[in-house]
Amino acid sequence: MTTTSNLNRLVRLLIAMVIAVAGAASATVVTAAPAHALCATQPMTGNWHNINSATRSLTKVNVTFVCGDVRLCDTNGNCTGGETYFNLRPFGKCSPTDCDWGTRRATAMGDGWQRATYSHSWATKYVWVKTYVYSGVTYLRVYTWTDFTAADGRTDYSTDEWMLK
């Protein structure tokens, strides 16, 4: 081969590369939020039971995880899905069976804490949960703040409970 034919082949290759790059640059690319490993197994999920069997507060908390790893967008840019969050379902000490407070979506509060709010006619209860590992064992810390209404008249209080699966 001659130097001229090698040069022509190189020029054709460079032109093809420029066209390919220019075509890719002009294409519309739709991206979602940055990918994170949020949908991996979450240590907070599970059915947690209070380590204090004599508690007068929460006896158990069921924590579920909703993985929004799929986000669907139509041609107009309207998107659904993609939300990742925890749900909390606490049970309070009652007789003859524990009181089911219901399932609420939790809000990430930072530093690993999740919070759900339960509104009753007499008070609003804020339930905060976070996992801790001690000596290789994972615990769920459950901090609850009870804010009574003015009409109820009772003094607000908090509880701090520790639970195991």
N, C-alpha and C positions, 0 to 999 in steps of 0.2 A: 504494500500500500504506500501511496505517496503521502507526503506531509499535508498536501492540499486536501486529500480525501479525509484524512484524520481530522483536520481542522473543520471541514464541512460537517462531519458527523458530530463533532463536539458542539458546534454552533446549533445544529438541529436539536441535540439533547438539551442544551441550555434553554433554547426557545420553548421546548416542550415543558421543561420544569417551570419556567416563568408563567406560561399559560396555566399550568396546573395550580400554581400558588395563587395567581390572580383570580382564578375561578373559585378557589376555596375561600379566598378573602372576601369575595363579593357575595358569597352565599349567606343567607340569614341563619344564624345559629341561636336557638332558644336554649337557655340554660336555667336550671333550677338553682335552689340554694346550694351552697357547697355540700358535697357529700361528707357524711360523718358516719362513724361506726355506731350509730345510735341504736340500731336494730339488733345488735348482738344481745346475748342473754344478759338480762338485767338482774343483779343480785337482790334488788329490792322487791322483785315480784315474788308472790307466794302467799300462803296463808300463815300469818304470824300469830303466836299465842303469848300472852303476857307471862313473864317468868315469875310474877307474884300472883300465886293462885288466890290470895286473899284480897286482891285489888277491889276497890269500890269504883274504879274508873273504867277504862277500856279493857275488855278481856281478850279481844283479838282484833286484828286488822287484816283484811284481804287486799292485796295490792296487785293490780293487773297493769299490763303495759300495752299500749296501742302503738304499733309501729307504722308510721306513715312513710314507708320507703318508696311508695309509688305516687307520683304526681302526674295527673293527666291534664293535658291542655288541648283545647280545640283549636281550629285554624284562626279563630278570632283572638286568641290569647287568654281565654277564660280558663282558669285552672282550678282543679279540685284535688283534694288529698294532700299528702305530704306533711300532715301534722303528726307529731310524735309526742305522746304524753302518758302519764300514769293516771290510773283511777284508784281511789281509796274507798273502802267499804268497812268502816269501823263498827264494832259491836260493844255496847256499854253494858255494865253489870246491871241486870234486872232479874226479877224473879217472877215466874218459875224459869223462864228462858231469857237469855241475853237480848237486849234491844238492838235491832238492826237499824243503824242510822241511815242506811241507803248508800248507793254508789254515787260519788261525785268525781268530776274531773279535777285533777290536781294541777296546780300551777308551779312551775319551777321557780324557786325563790333565790337561787344562787347557793354556791358552796355545797351542792348535793341535796339541799332541802327541797321537799315538795309540800305544798299546802293545799288543803281542801277546806271549804267553808260550808257549815251546816247551819241553816237558819231555822229556828223554832219560834213559836209565839212568845216564849219567855226569855230566850237568849240566842245569841249567835255563838257557835263554837268553831274555833279555828284549829284544825288538826294539821300539825307539821310532822313529817316523817323523814328519816335519814338513816342510812345504814352505817354501822361502825364494825370494824373487825378487831377483836381482842383475842390474843392467843390462838389465832387461826379460826375462830368462831365468828360468824356474821350475826350481828344483832340489829334489830330495828328499833331505833329510838323514836318514841311517839310523844311529842309535846303538844298538849291541848290547852288552849286559852278559852275560858268560858266568860263571855261578856253578857251579863244579864241586862234586860231592859230596865229602864227607870221604873216602870210600873210594877215590875216584879219585886224590886227592892233588895234582893240578895246581893251580897258582895261578890264581885268578880273573883275568879281564882284560876290557877293553872295546875296541871298535873304533868308529870314527866315519867313515862313508863318505858320499860325495856322488854322487847319481845324476841322470841326465837321461832324458827319454822318448825 
